[in-house]
Amino acid sequence: MVLSTIAGIDFTAPAETVARRLIGMTVLVDGVGGRIVETEAYDREDPASHAFSGPTERNAAMFGPPAHAYVYRSYGIHWCLNFVCREEGHGAGVLIRALEPVAGLEQMRVRRDTGSSDKDWLLCSGPGKLCQALGVTRAHNGMALSGAPFELLPGAPGLKIVAGPRIGISKAMDVPWRFGLAGSRFVSRPFR
């Protein structure tokens, strides 16, 4: 049986709903992680989505059961972590763009080779940095978010969430499916 509701979030909901609700939650990978401060939603009807052209070997996890990880390599360099949404076979997900580091900071600093705490706000300020800091790789692709190595914890209620266009895409650039924690200095880029 697939667990599709974790920490109060129903991962069978549309990606843009899940992306908004993830703001403020904490995600840990083997005990290392932080508060989600920035996300982006993608759906199979969206030309900017990996799911738009249908299932492939690379994006198969995105068409899998909800509440699972979809991990892919961006530009052949950085891993990117997504949470699969909607029903199995649909093809939707949420890119985790940035975290406010709260657990395992020393390990994050070693993985990111930052050395000191004076730049902790940069540890997870982008999807590639986030995966490096948390140790996320292709090995996490397809894993359930409901158990080890993942842990999702609810966030505080009543957070102010902002929305705007997604970053680094060349199609559907005007779709306001990028969500963030208002005023957070940990986001990858400020919201307008």
N, C-alpha and C positions, 0 to 999 in steps of 0.2 A: 504494500500500500504506500502511495506517495503522500507525504505530508506537504500540503500546499499552503498552510497558514502557519507562520512562524512569528513569534513575538507580536501578535496582533495584526500582522499584515497578511492579507489574502493574495498570494502570488498568482492566482488565476484571474485577477483583475487586469484591466488594460495597463500597458507599460507606463503610460503617463501618470496614471493614478498611483501605481506602485512607486515610481520615481519620486513623486512628491512625498509620499508617506515614509519613504526611507530616510528622508532628511531628519537628522537628530538621533537616529538609531546608532547603536554601536555594532561594528563588525570586528570580530577577532578571527585570526587564522593562527592556530596553535598558540593562542593566548596573546598574540601581538596584533594591535590594531587601534581603532579609534572611532570617534563619532563621525558619521557620514555628514558632510557639509555640502556636497555637490554631486548631482546625478544627471544623466541624460537618458531619455526614453527613445526606444526604437521599436517599430512594428513592421510586419511583413508588407503592409500596404505603403510603407514609407520608402521612397527611392534611396534614402541615405542609409537604410538598414542592410546589414549583411543577409537578412532573410528575404529581401525583396525579390531576388531571382530564384528562390526556392532552395531546398536543402542541398548541401554539398558535404563532402568529407570534412571540410574546415568548419562549417557552421552547424553541423548535425546536433550539437548540444542545445543550440538555440531553438530547435524544433522538438526537443525532448520534454520531459516533465517539468512543470513549474517548480520554483524554489530549488533550482540546481544552478551550478556555476557554468557559465560559458566563458572560456578563456581563449583569447586569440592573440597573435603577435601583430603589432602595428608597425608599419614601415620596416618590417624585418628586424626590429630592434627591441621594442618594449612589449611586455605582456600587458593585457588589458582584462580586467575582471568585470563580468556582467552577471546579473541575476536574471534567470529565465522567468518569463511571465506568461500568462494566458494558459489555455489548455494545451496538452501535448499535441504536437503537430501544427500548431498555429505559427510559431516563429516570431517571438517578441522578447525583448529584454531591456534591462536597465544597466547602462554603463556606470560603474562607480568611479566618479571623476576625482574626488578629493575627500580626505579625512582630516579631522583634527586629531593628531596622535595622542592617545591616552594610556596605552598599555604596551610595554616592551620597547620603550623609547631607546634604550641603550642598544638593543638588537637592531632596531631600525637604523640608528646612526652608523653602526658597523656595516650593515647591508648597503646603505646609501653612501658610505665613505665620507660622512660629514664631520666626524670627529668630535664636535662640540655641540652644546645645547643652544647656542646663540642663533641657530638657524632652524630650529625645530619646526617652524611654520612652513618650511619648504620640504619637509620629509615626505609628505603625501599629497603635495599640491599639484596633482595631475595623475592621470591613470597609469602611466608608466612608472612614475616615482612611487606611487602607492603600491603597485605590485612588487616592485623591487624591495621596498621597505617591509612588506608583509611576507615576502618570500613566495609569492604566488607565481606559478609557472603553468605550463601546459599540463602538467601532472594533475592539476586541480580541475581541469576541464571535465564537465559532466558530474562532478561530485554534488551530493545533496547538501544544501545549506542547513539542514536540520540536525547535523551531527558533525563530529570531528572530521577534519580539523577546523571546521567553521563553527562560529557561535554568533548568533544575532540577539542583541538585547534591545528592549524597547527604549525609546527616547522620552524626553520630557514633553508633556502636552503643551499646546499653545505657542509653539515656536513660530516666528515670522519667516515665511518662505517666499523667496523671490523667484521669478521665472524669466527666461529670455531665450534667444536663439542658441542652438547648439554650436559647438566649436569644432573647427578642423574638418568640416565636411564640404563637399562641393555640390550637393543636391539637397533640396528641401531646406535650404539654409535659413529660411524665415520662420520655420516651425518653432514655436516657443516651448520646446520640450527639454530645456536645460533648467534644472531647479537647484536652488542653493539656500543655505541658511543666511538670512539677512545679516549683513555686517560682519560676516566671518572673514578673518584674514587668512584662513587656511584654504580658500578656494583656489582653483588653478588660474583663473582670471576674474577680475571684478565684474560684477553685473552692472549694466548701465542703469 
